[in-house]
Amino acid sequence: ECEFQVHNFEYGKSTLPVLGDYVWYDVNGNGVQDEWYDANNEGVVTKNIPDAEGAIDYSLWEWIDFNGDGSYAGPANAGELNAG
């Protein structure tokens, strides 16, 4: 006969920088997910354009405008910015 096992994992409010199930380093401490991987360390979000074969050096990727809207912000652009 089976016996049910119940495990109650208590969760509380966290002070860690978390948005849903996505975790990032809140480098500037403003609580907003606005950090990115600054590959060339110039302090600006660089728009990267894949070559003729659609490839890009991953180590240089900061932002790829997949949907062509000229922005990396908002849910419609999820995955375009290489979040830091």
PyMOL Python script that loads the backbone (N, CA, C, O; Angstrom):
from pymol import cmd

cmd.read_pdbstr("""\
ATOM      1  N   GLU A   1       0.845  -1.182   0.000  1.00  0.00           N
ATOM      2  CA  GLU A   1       0.000   0.000   0.000  1.00  0.00           C
ATOM      3  C   GLU A   1       0.892   1.247   0.000  1.00  0.00           C
ATOM      4  O   GLU A   1       1.896   1.303   0.711  1.00  0.00           O
ATOM      5  N   CYS A   2       0.517   2.232  -0.797  1.00  0.00           N
ATOM      6  CA  CYS A   2       1.294   3.475  -0.916  1.00  0.00           C
ATOM      7  C   CYS A   2       0.963   4.440   0.211  1.00  0.00           C
ATOM      8  O   CYS A   2      -0.187   4.543   0.637  1.00  0.00           O
ATOM      9  N   GLU A   3       1.961   5.131   0.681  1.00  0.00           N
ATOM     10  CA  GLU A   3       1.770   6.191   1.657  1.00  0.00           C
ATOM     11  C   GLU A   3       2.224   7.497   1.022  1.00  0.00           C
ATOM     12  O   GLU A   3       3.339   7.599   0.508  1.00  0.00           O
ATOM     13  N   PHE A   4       1.344   8.494   1.063  1.00  0.00           N
ATOM     14  CA  PHE A   4       1.673   9.792   0.486  1.00  0.00           C
ATOM     15  C   PHE A   4       2.731  10.480   1.329  1.00  0.00           C
ATOM     16  O   PHE A   4       2.660  10.476   2.558  1.00  0.00           O
ATOM     17  N   GLN A   5       3.705  11.066   0.666  1.00  0.00           N
ATOM     18  CA  GLN A   5       4.714  11.855   1.344  1.00  0.00           C
ATOM     19  C   GLN A   5       4.499  13.317   0.958  1.00  0.00           C
ATOM     20  O   GLN A   5       4.429  13.652  -0.224  1.00  0.00           O
ATOM     21  N   VAL A   6       4.398  14.165   1.949  1.00  0.00           N
ATOM     22  CA  VAL A   6       4.177  15.582   1.704  1.00  0.00           C
ATOM     23  C   VAL A   6       5.411  16.354   2.140  1.00  0.00           C
ATOM     24  O   VAL A   6       5.886  16.210   3.267  1.00  0.00           O
ATOM     25  N   HIS A   7       5.920  17.170   1.235  1.00  0.00           N
ATOM     26  CA  HIS A   7       7.061  18.031   1.537  1.00  0.00           C
ATOM     27  C   HIS A   7       6.600  19.468   1.351  1.00  0.00           C
ATOM     28  O   HIS A   7       6.240  19.868   0.244  1.00  0.00           O
ATOM     29  N   ASN A   8       6.607  20.227   2.400  1.00  0.00           N
ATOM     30  CA  ASN A   8       6.178  21.619   2.340  1.00  0.00           C
ATOM     31  C   ASN A   8       7.420  22.505   2.324  1.00  0.00           C
ATOM     32  O   ASN A   8       8.078  22.686   3.349  1.00  0.00           O
ATOM     33  N   PHE A   9       7.733  23.053   1.156  1.00  0.00           N
ATOM     34  CA  PHE A   9       8.889  23.928   1.024  1.00  0.00           C
ATOM     35  C   PHE A   9       8.433  25.362   1.264  1.00  0.00           C
ATOM     36  O   PHE A   9       7.707  25.939   0.454  1.00  0.00           O
ATOM     37  N   GLU A  10       8.859  25.915   2.361  1.00  0.00           N
ATOM     38  CA  GLU A  10       8.463  27.280   2.707  1.00  0.00           C
ATOM     39  C   GLU A  10       9.304  28.288   1.932  1.00  0.00           C
ATOM     40  O   GLU A  10      10.534  28.238   1.959  1.00  0.00           O
ATOM     41  N   TYR A  11       8.640  29.187   1.254  1.00  0.00           N
ATOM     42  CA  TYR A  11       9.327  30.245   0.519  1.00  0.00           C
ATOM     43  C   TYR A  11       8.955  31.583   1.131  1.00  0.00           C
ATOM     44  O   TYR A  11       7.816  31.795   1.546  1.00  0.00           O
ATOM     45  N   GLY A  12       9.920  32.475   1.183  1.00  0.00           N
ATOM     46  CA  GLY A  12       9.675  33.813   1.683  1.00  0.00           C
ATOM     47  C   GLY A  12      10.162  34.836   0.686  1.00  0.00           C
ATOM     48  O   GLY A  12      10.737  34.485  -0.344  1.00  0.00           O
ATOM     49  N   LYS A  13       9.937  36.091   0.984  1.00  0.00           N
ATOM     50  CA  LYS A  13      10.368  37.171   0.117  1.00  0.00           C
ATOM     51  C   LYS A  13      11.888  37.168   0.044  1.00  0.00           C
ATOM     52  O   LYS A  13      12.571  37.014   1.057  1.00  0.00           O
ATOM     53  N   SER A  14      12.401  37.339  -1.153  1.00  0.00           N
ATOM     54  CA  SER A  14      13.839  37.328  -1.360  1.00  0.00           C
ATOM     55  C   SER A  14      14.344  38.734  -1.657  1.00  0.00           C
ATOM     56  O   SER A  14      13.652  39.541  -2.278  1.00  0.00           O
ATOM     57  N   THR A  15      15.555  39.007  -1.206  1.00  0.00           N
ATOM     58  CA  THR A  15      16.196  40.277  -1.546  1.00  0.00           C
ATOM     59  C   THR A  15      17.117  40.114  -2.747  1.00  0.00           C
ATOM     60  O   THR A  15      17.775  41.067  -3.166  1.00  0.00           O
ATOM     61  N   LEU A  16      17.161  38.904  -3.300  1.00  0.00           N
ATOM     62  CA  LEU A  16      18.008  38.653  -4.458  1.00  0.00           C
ATOM     63  C   LEU A  16      17.378  39.245  -5.713  1.00  0.00           C
ATOM     64  O   LEU A  16      16.156  39.366  -5.793  1.00  0.00           O
ATOM     65  N   PRO A  17      18.206  39.617  -6.703  1.00  0.00           N
ATOM     66  CA  PRO A  17      17.674  40.191  -7.945  1.00  0.00           C
ATOM     67  C   PRO A  17      17.044  39.122  -8.820  1.00  0.00           C
ATOM     68  O   PRO A  17      17.740  38.454  -9.585  1.00  0.00           O
ATOM     69  N   VAL A  18      15.722  38.954  -8.713  1.00  0.00           N
ATOM     70  CA  VAL A  18      15.020  37.893  -9.431  1.00  0.00           C
ATOM     71  C   VAL A  18      13.799  38.460 -10.130  1.00  0.00           C
ATOM     72  O   VAL A  18      13.073  39.280  -9.567  1.00  0.00           O
ATOM     73  N   LEU A  19      13.579  38.022 -11.350  1.00  0.00           N
ATOM     74  CA  LEU A  19      12.388  38.397 -12.108  1.00  0.00           C
ATOM     75  C   LEU A  19      11.783  37.105 -12.630  1.00  0.00           C
ATOM     76  O   LEU A  19      12.323  36.505 -13.560  1.00  0.00           O
ATOM     77  N   GLY A  20      10.673  36.666 -12.053  1.00  0.00           N
ATOM     78  CA  GLY A  20      10.090  35.388 -12.444  1.00  0.00           C
ATOM     79  C   GLY A  20      11.077  34.279 -12.141  1.00  0.00           C
ATOM     80  O   GLY A  20      11.543  34.146 -11.010  1.00  0.00           O
ATOM     81  N   ASP A  21      11.397  33.478 -13.158  1.00  0.00           N
ATOM     82  CA  ASP A  21      12.377  32.415 -12.948  1.00  0.00           C
ATOM     83  C   ASP A  21      13.701  32.761 -13.612  1.00  0.00           C
ATOM     84  O   ASP A  21      14.542  31.888 -13.824  1.00  0.00           O
ATOM     85  N   TYR A  22      13.884  34.032 -13.939  1.00  0.00           N
ATOM     86  CA  TYR A  22      15.103  34.472 -14.590  1.00  0.00           C
ATOM     87  C   TYR A  22      15.918  35.302 -13.607  1.00  0.00           C
ATOM     88  O   TYR A  22      15.403  36.261 -13.033  1.00  0.00           O
ATOM     89  N   VAL A  23      17.168  34.949 -13.409  1.00  0.00           N
ATOM     90  CA  VAL A  23      18.018  35.624 -12.438  1.00  0.00           C
ATOM     91  C   VAL A  23      19.115  36.374 -13.187  1.00  0.00           C
ATOM     92  O   VAL A  23      19.690  35.860 -14.146  1.00  0.00           O
ATOM     93  N   TRP A  24      19.395  37.585 -12.742  1.00  0.00           N
ATOM     94  CA  TRP A  24      20.478  38.341 -13.348  1.00  0.00           C
ATOM     95  C   TRP A  24      21.276  39.049 -12.266  1.00  0.00           C
ATOM     96  O   TRP A  24      20.837  39.142 -11.120  1.00  0.00           O
ATOM     97  N   TYR A  25      22.457  39.551 -12.638  1.00  0.00           N
ATOM     98  CA  TYR A  25      23.276  40.312 -11.716  1.00  0.00           C
ATOM     99  C   TYR A  25      22.852  41.774 -11.804  1.00  0.00           C
ATOM    100  O   TYR A  25      23.013  42.413 -12.844  1.00  0.00           O
ATOM    101  N   ASP A  26      22.316  42.289 -10.720  1.00  0.00           N
ATOM    102  CA  ASP A  26      21.858  43.681 -10.689  1.00  0.00           C
ATOM    103  C   ASP A  26      23.062  44.567 -10.382  1.00  0.00           C
ATOM    104  O   ASP A  26      23.209  45.068  -9.267  1.00  0.00           O
ATOM    105  N   VAL A  27      23.917  44.754 -11.380  1.00  0.00           N
ATOM    106  CA  VAL A  27      25.188  45.442 -11.212  1.00  0.00           C
ATOM    107  C   VAL A  27      25.009  46.862 -10.693  1.00  0.00           C
ATOM    108  O   VAL A  27      25.750  47.293  -9.810  1.00  0.00           O
ATOM    109  N   ASN A  28      24.035  47.598 -11.231  1.00  0.00           N
ATOM    110  CA  ASN A  28      23.857  48.986 -10.796  1.00  0.00           C
ATOM    111  C   ASN A  28      22.901  49.122  -9.619  1.00  0.00           C
ATOM    112  O   ASN A  28      22.659  50.237  -9.158  1.00  0.00           O
ATOM    113  N   GLY A  29      22.349  48.011  -9.119  1.00  0.00           N
ATOM    114  CA  GLY A  29      21.534  48.004  -7.917  1.00  0.00           C
ATOM    115  C   GLY A  29      20.217  48.751  -8.010  1.00  0.00           C
ATOM    116  O   GLY A  29      19.681  49.180  -6.989  1.00  0.00           O
ATOM    117  N   ASN A  30      19.675  48.918  -9.237  1.00  0.00           N
ATOM    118  CA  ASN A  30      18.417  49.663  -9.370  1.00  0.00           C
ATOM    119  C   ASN A  30      17.188  48.757  -9.410  1.00  0.00           C
ATOM    120  O   ASN A  30      16.068  49.258  -9.513  1.00  0.00           O
ATOM    121  N   GLY A  31      17.368  47.436  -9.330  1.00  0.00           N
ATOM    122  CA  GLY A  31      16.240  46.513  -9.317  1.00  0.00           C
ATOM    123  C   GLY A  31      15.576  46.322 -10.659  1.00  0.00           C
ATOM    124  O   GLY A  31      14.537  45.667 -10.744  1.00  0.00           O
ATOM    125  N   VAL A  32      16.157  46.884 -11.726  1.00  0.00           N
ATOM    126  CA  VAL A  32      15.604  46.756 -13.077  1.00  0.00           C
ATOM    127  C   VAL A  32      16.581  45.939 -13.915  1.00  0.00           C
ATOM    128  O   VAL A  32      17.795  46.126 -13.836  1.00  0.00           O
ATOM    129  N   GLN A  33      16.031  45.031 -14.719  1.00  0.00           N
ATOM    130  CA  GLN A  33      16.885  44.190 -15.543  1.00  0.00           C
ATOM    131  C   GLN A  33      17.344  44.982 -16.769  1.00  0.00           C
ATOM    132  O   GLN A  33      16.818  44.809 -17.869  1.00  0.00           O
ATOM    133  N   ASP A  34      18.337  45.855 -16.557  1.00  0.00           N
ATOM    134  CA  ASP A  34      18.827  46.670 -17.659  1.00  0.00           C
ATOM    135  C   ASP A  34      20.332  46.497 -17.886  1.00  0.00           C
ATOM    136  O   ASP A  34      20.947  47.288 -18.601  1.00  0.00           O
ATOM    137  N   GLU A  35      20.919  45.473 -17.283  1.00  0.00           N
ATOM    138  CA  GLU A  35      22.318  45.182 -17.525  1.00  0.00           C
ATOM    139  C   GLU A  35      22.440  44.287 -18.755  1.00  0.00           C
ATOM    140  O   GLU A  35      21.516  43.543 -19.084  1.00  0.00           O
ATOM    141  N   TRP A  36      23.558  44.363 -19.416  1.00  0.00           N
ATOM    142  CA  TRP A  36      23.806  43.504 -20.563  1.00  0.00           C
ATOM    143  C   TRP A  36      25.288  43.167 -20.578  1.00  0.00           C
ATOM    144  O   TRP A  36      26.084  43.768 -19.858  1.00  0.00           O
ATOM    145  N   TYR A  37      25.641  42.208 -21.401  1.00  0.00           N
ATOM    146  CA  TYR A  37      27.040  41.814 -21.547  1.00  0.00           C
ATOM    147  C   TYR A  37      27.708  42.809 -22.488  1.00  0.00           C
ATOM    148  O   TYR A  37      27.451  42.803 -23.692  1.00  0.00           O
ATOM    149  N   ASP A  38      28.557  43.655 -21.942  1.00  0.00           N
ATOM    150  CA  ASP A  38      29.241  44.687 -22.721  1.00  0.00           C
ATOM    151  C   ASP A  38      30.534  44.089 -23.273  1.00  0.00           C
ATOM    152  O   ASP A  38      31.606  44.244 -22.686  1.00  0.00           O
ATOM    153  N   ALA A  39      30.415  43.404 -24.411  1.00  0.00           N
ATOM    154  CA  ALA A  39      31.524  42.636 -24.969  1.00  0.00           C
ATOM    155  C   ALA A  39      32.746  43.495 -25.277  1.00  0.00           C
ATOM    156  O   ALA A  39      33.877  43.058 -25.066  1.00  0.00           O
ATOM    157  N   ASN A  40      32.527  44.721 -25.779  1.00  0.00           N
ATOM    158  CA  ASN A  40      33.675  45.562 -26.119  1.00  0.00           C
ATOM    159  C   ASN A  40      33.962  46.615 -25.048  1.00  0.00           C
ATOM    160  O   ASN A  40      34.824  47.472 -25.235  1.00  0.00           O
ATOM    161  N   ASN A  41      33.245  46.552 -23.934  1.00  0.00           N
ATOM    162  CA  ASN A  41      33.502  47.367 -22.745  1.00  0.00           C
ATOM    163  C   ASN A  41      33.527  48.871 -23.025  1.00  0.00           C
ATOM    164  O   ASN A  41      34.367  49.596 -22.492  1.00  0.00           O
ATOM    165  N   GLU A  42      32.580  49.340 -23.881  1.00  0.00           N
ATOM    166  CA  GLU A  42      32.527  50.755 -24.158  1.00  0.00           C
ATOM    167  C   GLU A  42      31.345  51.435 -23.486  1.00  0.00           C
ATOM    168  O   GLU A  42      31.166  52.644 -23.636  1.00  0.00           O
ATOM    169  N   GLY A  43      30.526  50.678 -22.743  1.00  0.00           N
ATOM    170  CA  GLY A  43      29.431  51.260 -21.970  1.00  0.00           C
ATOM    171  C   GLY A  43      28.181  51.561 -22.764  1.00  0.00           C
ATOM    172  O   GLY A  43      27.289  52.244 -22.261  1.00  0.00           O
ATOM    173  N   VAL A  44      28.086  51.075 -23.984  1.00  0.00           N
ATOM    174  CA  VAL A  44      26.924  51.305 -24.842  1.00  0.00           C
ATOM    175  C   VAL A  44      26.439  49.958 -25.364  1.00  0.00           C
ATOM    176  O   VAL A  44      27.253  49.082 -25.658  1.00  0.00           O
ATOM    177  N   VAL A  45      25.117  49.780 -25.485  1.00  0.00           N
ATOM    178  CA  VAL A  45      24.577  48.545 -26.067  1.00  0.00           C
ATOM    179  C   VAL A  45      24.886  48.571 -27.560  1.00  0.00           C
ATOM    180  O   VAL A  45      24.361  49.406 -28.297  1.00  0.00           O
ATOM    181  N   THR A  46      25.731  47.663 -27.993  1.00  0.00           N
ATOM    182  CA  THR A  46      26.152  47.610 -29.384  1.00  0.00           C
ATOM    183  C   THR A  46      25.225  46.704 -30.185  1.00  0.00           C
ATOM    184  O   THR A  46      25.002  45.551 -29.816  1.00  0.00           O
ATOM    185  N   LYS A  47      24.687  47.229 -31.281  1.00  0.00           N
ATOM    186  CA  LYS A  47      23.860  46.410 -32.168  1.00  0.00           C
ATOM    187  C   LYS A  47      24.787  45.591 -33.049  1.00  0.00           C
ATOM    188  O   LYS A  47      25.589  46.143 -33.803  1.00  0.00           O
ATOM    189  N   ASN A  48      24.677  44.279 -32.954  1.00  0.00           N
ATOM    190  CA  ASN A  48      25.505  43.376 -33.745  1.00  0.00           C
ATOM    191  C   ASN A  48      24.717  42.870 -34.937  1.00  0.00           C
ATOM    192  O   ASN A  48      23.530  42.562 -34.826  1.00  0.00           O
ATOM    193  N   ILE A  49      25.380  42.787 -36.068  1.00  0.00           N
ATOM    194  CA  ILE A  49      24.733  42.325 -37.297  1.00  0.00           C
ATOM    195  C   ILE A  49      25.406  41.035 -37.739  1.00  0.00           C
ATOM    196  O   ILE A  49      26.608  41.020 -38.004  1.00  0.00           O
ATOM    197  N   PRO A  50      24.636  39.948 -37.822  1.00  0.00           N
ATOM    198  CA  PRO A  50      25.211  38.673 -38.286  1.00  0.00           C
ATOM    199  C   PRO A  50      25.764  38.807 -39.702  1.00  0.00           C
ATOM    200  O   PRO A  50      25.300  39.643 -40.479  1.00  0.00           O
ATOM    201  N   ASP A  51      26.754  37.984 -40.032  1.00  0.00           N
ATOM    202  CA  ASP A  51      27.342  38.027 -41.365  1.00  0.00           C
ATOM    203  C   ASP A  51      26.377  37.453 -42.403  1.00  0.00           C
ATOM    204  O   ASP A  51      25.242  37.109 -42.071  1.00  0.00           O
ATOM    205  N   ALA A  52      26.813  37.350 -43.633  1.00  0.00           N
ATOM    206  CA  ALA A  52      25.963  36.901 -44.743  1.00  0.00           C
ATOM    207  C   ALA A  52      25.399  35.500 -44.518  1.00  0.00           C
ATOM    208  O   ALA A  52      24.361  35.150 -45.079  1.00  0.00           O
ATOM    209  N   GLU A  53      26.075  34.709 -43.708  1.00  0.00           N
ATOM    210  CA  GLU A  53      25.608  33.351 -43.427  1.00  0.00           C
ATOM    211  C   GLU A  53      24.826  33.275 -42.123  1.00  0.00           C
ATOM    212  O   GLU A  53      24.484  32.183 -41.671  1.00  0.00           O
ATOM    213  N   GLY A  54      24.536  34.436 -41.507  1.00  0.00           N
ATOM    214  CA  GLY A  54      23.737  34.468 -40.285  1.00  0.00           C
ATOM    215  C   GLY A  54      24.522  34.173 -39.028  1.00  0.00           C
ATOM    216  O   GLY A  54      23.934  33.916 -37.977  1.00  0.00           O
ATOM    217  N   ALA A  55      25.840  34.205 -39.117  1.00  0.00           N
ATOM    218  CA  ALA A  55      26.677  33.879 -37.959  1.00  0.00           C
ATOM    219  C   ALA A  55      27.216  35.149 -37.301  1.00  0.00           C
ATOM    220  O   ALA A  55      27.340  36.194 -37.939  1.00  0.00           O
ATOM    221  N   ILE A  56      27.530  35.033 -36.020  1.00  0.00           N
ATOM    222  CA  ILE A  56      28.169  36.117 -35.277  1.00  0.00           C
ATOM    223  C   ILE A  56      29.066  35.496 -34.218  1.00  0.00           C
ATOM    224  O   ILE A  56      28.746  34.450 -33.653  1.00  0.00           O
ATOM    225  N   ASP A  57      30.180  36.144 -33.958  1.00  0.00           N
ATOM    226  CA  ASP A  57      31.096  35.675 -32.919  1.00  0.00           C
ATOM    227  C   ASP A  57      30.391  35.837 -31.576  1.00  0.00           C
ATOM    228  O   ASP A  57      30.134  36.962 -31.147  1.00  0.00           O
ATOM    229  N   TYR A  58      30.080  34.741 -30.916  1.00  0.00           N
ATOM    230  CA  TYR A  58      29.314  34.786 -29.662  1.00  0.00           C
ATOM    231  C   TYR A  58      29.991  35.649 -28.610  1.00  0.00           C
ATOM    232  O   TYR A  58      29.307  36.277 -27.803  1.00  0.00           O
ATOM    233  N   SER A  59      31.303  35.695 -28.599  1.00  0.00           N
ATOM    234  CA  SER A  59      32.015  36.481 -27.590  1.00  0.00           C
ATOM    235  C   SER A  59      31.834  37.978 -27.797  1.00  0.00           C
ATOM    236  O   SER A  59      32.116  38.760 -26.888  1.00  0.00           O
ATOM    237  N   LEU A  60      31.365  38.399 -28.979  1.00  0.00           N
ATOM    238  CA  LEU A  60      31.160  39.809 -29.280  1.00  0.00           C
ATOM    239  C   LEU A  60      29.694  40.223 -29.228  1.00  0.00           C
ATOM    240  O   LEU A  60      29.387  41.398 -29.432  1.00  0.00           O
ATOM    241  N   TRP A  61      28.769  39.280 -28.957  1.00  0.00           N
ATOM    242  CA  TRP A  61      27.338  39.557 -29.036  1.00  0.00           C
ATOM    243  C   TRP A  61      26.848  40.389 -27.861  1.00  0.00           C
ATOM    244  O   TRP A  61      27.021  40.003 -26.705  1.00  0.00           O
ATOM    245  N   GLU A  62      26.234  41.538 -28.158  1.00  0.00           N
ATOM    246  CA  GLU A  62      25.563  42.357 -27.159  1.00  0.00           C
ATOM    247  C   GLU A  62      24.065  42.440 -27.471  1.00  0.00           C
ATOM    248  O   GLU A  62      23.236  42.204 -26.593  1.00  0.00           O
ATOM    249  N   TRP A  63      23.719  42.774 -28.708  1.00  0.00           N
ATOM    250  CA  TRP A  63      22.310  42.886 -29.088  1.00  0.00           C
ATOM    251  C   TRP A  63      22.155  42.553 -30.562  1.00  0.00           C
ATOM    252  O   TRP A  63      22.884  43.066 -31.411  1.00  0.00           O
ATOM    253  N   ILE A  64      21.190  41.683 -30.853  1.00  0.00           N
ATOM    254  CA  ILE A  64      20.826  41.369 -32.237  1.00  0.00           C
ATOM    255  C   ILE A  64      19.346  41.682 -32.392  1.00  0.00           C
ATOM    256  O   ILE A  64      18.516  41.119 -31.678  1.00  0.00           O
ATOM    257  N   ASP A  65      19.011  42.568 -33.310  1.00  0.00           N
ATOM    258  CA  ASP A  65      17.631  43.019 -33.518  1.00  0.00           C
ATOM    259  C   ASP A  65      16.887  42.012 -34.399  1.00  0.00           C
ATOM    260  O   ASP A  65      16.676  42.254 -35.587  1.00  0.00           O
ATOM    261  N   PHE A  66      16.494  40.882 -33.804  1.00  0.00           N
ATOM    262  CA  PHE A  66      15.863  39.799 -34.555  1.00  0.00           C
ATOM    263  C   PHE A  66      14.587  40.232 -35.269  1.00  0.00           C
ATOM    264  O   PHE A  66      14.360  39.845 -36.416  1.00  0.00           O
ATOM    265  N   ASN A  67      13.750  41.032 -34.604  1.00  0.00           N
ATOM    266  CA  ASN A  67      12.469  41.388 -35.221  1.00  0.00           C
ATOM    267  C   ASN A  67      12.508  42.721 -35.968  1.00  0.00           C
ATOM    268  O   ASN A  67      11.492  43.147 -36.518  1.00  0.00           O
ATOM    269  N   GLY A  68      13.658  43.381 -35.994  1.00  0.00           N
ATOM    270  CA  GLY A  68      13.820  44.590 -36.792  1.00  0.00           C
ATOM    271  C   GLY A  68      13.072  45.813 -36.300  1.00  0.00           C
ATOM    272  O   GLY A  68      12.832  46.735 -37.080  1.00  0.00           O
ATOM    273  N   ASP A  69      12.692  45.850 -35.013  1.00  0.00           N
ATOM    274  CA  ASP A  69      11.936  47.000 -34.512  1.00  0.00           C
ATOM    275  C   ASP A  69      12.823  48.102 -33.952  1.00  0.00           C
ATOM    276  O   ASP A  69      12.317  49.125 -33.491  1.00  0.00           O
ATOM    277  N   GLY A  70      14.152  47.909 -33.986  1.00  0.00           N
ATOM    278  CA  GLY A  70      15.067  48.932 -33.523  1.00  0.00           C
ATOM    279  C   GLY A  70      15.167  49.068 -32.023  1.00  0.00           C
ATOM    280  O   GLY A  70      15.702  50.060 -31.527  1.00  0.00           O
ATOM    281  N   SER A  71      14.661  48.087 -31.283  1.00  0.00           N
ATOM    282  CA  SER A  71      14.674  48.149 -29.826  1.00  0.00           C
ATOM    283  C   SER A  71      15.000  46.780 -29.254  1.00  0.00           C
ATOM    284  O   SER A  71      14.715  45.751 -29.867  1.00  0.00           O
ATOM    285  N   TYR A  72      15.604  46.782 -28.066  1.00  0.00           N
ATOM    286  CA  TYR A  72      15.860  45.532 -27.354  1.00  0.00           C
ATOM    287  C   TYR A  72      15.024  45.448 -26.082  1.00  0.00           C
ATOM    288  O   TYR A  72      15.150  44.491 -25.317  1.00  0.00           O
ATOM    289  N   ALA A  73      14.160  46.459 -25.850  1.00  0.00           N
ATOM    290  CA  ALA A  73      13.359  46.512 -24.627  1.00  0.00           C
ATOM    291  C   ALA A  73      11.999  45.851 -24.811  1.00  0.00           C
ATOM    292  O   ALA A  73      11.478  45.776 -25.924  1.00  0.00           O
ATOM    293  N   GLY A  74      11.431  45.372 -23.707  1.00  0.00           N
ATOM    294  CA  GLY A  74      10.075  44.835 -23.705  1.00  0.00           C
ATOM    295  C   GLY A  74       9.988  43.369 -24.072  1.00  0.00           C
ATOM    296  O   GLY A  74      10.931  42.797 -24.619  1.00  0.00           O
ATOM    297  N   PRO A  75       8.844  42.761 -23.767  1.00  0.00           N
ATOM    298  CA  PRO A  75       8.671  41.323 -23.997  1.00  0.00           C
ATOM    299  C   PRO A  75       8.746  40.904 -25.457  1.00  0.00           C
ATOM    300  O   PRO A  75       9.097  39.760 -25.745  1.00  0.00           O
ATOM    301  N   ALA A  76       8.424  41.802 -26.389  1.00  0.00           N
ATOM    302  CA  ALA A  76       8.489  41.450 -27.812  1.00  0.00           C
ATOM    303  C   ALA A  76       9.927  41.243 -28.273  1.00  0.00           C
ATOM    304  O   ALA A  76      10.163  40.669 -29.336  1.00  0.00           O
ATOM    305  N   ASN A  77      10.883  41.706 -27.480  1.00  0.00           N
ATOM    306  CA  ASN A  77      12.284  41.615 -27.849  1.00  0.00           C
ATOM    307  C   ASN A  77      13.080  40.674 -26.950  1.00  0.00           C
ATOM    308  O   ASN A  77      14.308  40.738 -26.904  1.00  0.00           O
ATOM    309  N   ALA A  78      12.379  39.811 -26.243  1.00  0.00           N
ATOM    310  CA  ALA A  78      13.050  38.857 -25.354  1.00  0.00           C
ATOM    311  C   ALA A  78      14.051  38.035 -26.133  1.00  0.00           C
ATOM    312  O   ALA A  78      13.730  37.503 -27.196  1.00  0.00           O
ATOM    313  N   GLY A  79      15.261  37.928 -25.614  1.00  0.00           N
ATOM    314  CA  GLY A  79      16.297  37.127 -26.250  1.00  0.00           C
ATOM    315  C   GLY A  79      17.199  37.906 -27.174  1.00  0.00           C
ATOM    316  O   GLY A  79      18.195  37.364 -27.653  1.00  0.00           O
ATOM    317  N   GLU A  80      16.883  39.171 -27.444  1.00  0.00           N
ATOM    318  CA  GLU A  80      17.724  39.965 -28.330  1.00  0.00           C
ATOM    319  C   GLU A  80      18.956  40.519 -27.611  1.00  0.00           C
ATOM    320  O   GLU A  80      20.029  40.645 -28.201  1.00  0.00           O
ATOM    321  N   LEU A  81      18.786  40.846 -26.336  1.00  0.00           N
ATOM    322  CA  LEU A  81      19.864  41.440 -25.556  1.00  0.00           C
ATOM    323  C   LEU A  81      20.603  40.350 -24.791  1.00  0.00           C
ATOM    324  O   LEU A  81      19.979  39.516 -24.133  1.00  0.00           O
ATOM    325  N   ASN A  82      21.910  40.355 -24.876  1.00  0.00           N
ATOM    326  CA  ASN A  82      22.717  39.394 -24.139  1.00  0.00           C
ATOM    327  C   ASN A  82      22.818  39.879 -22.702  1.00  0.00           C
ATOM    328  O   ASN A  82      23.759  40.582 -22.335  1.00  0.00           O
ATOM    329  N   ALA A  83      21.835  39.494 -21.893  1.00  0.00           N
ATOM    330  CA  ALA A  83      21.744  39.974 -20.516  1.00  0.00           C
ATOM    331  C   ALA A  83      22.960  39.564 -19.710  1.00  0.00           C
ATOM    332  O   ALA A  83      23.456  38.444 -19.831  1.00  0.00           O
ATOM    333  N   GLY A  84      23.436  40.490 -18.883  1.00  0.00           N
ATOM    334  CA  GLY A  84      24.644  40.261 -18.094  1.00  0.00           C
ATOM    335  C   GLY A  84      24.386  39.549 -16.808  1.00  0.00           C
ATOM    336  O   GLY A  84      25.318  39.292 -16.046  1.00  0.00           O
TER     337      GLY A  84
END
""", "prot")
cmd.dss("prot")
cmd.show_as("cartoon", "prot")
cmd.util.cbc("prot")
cmd.orient("prot")
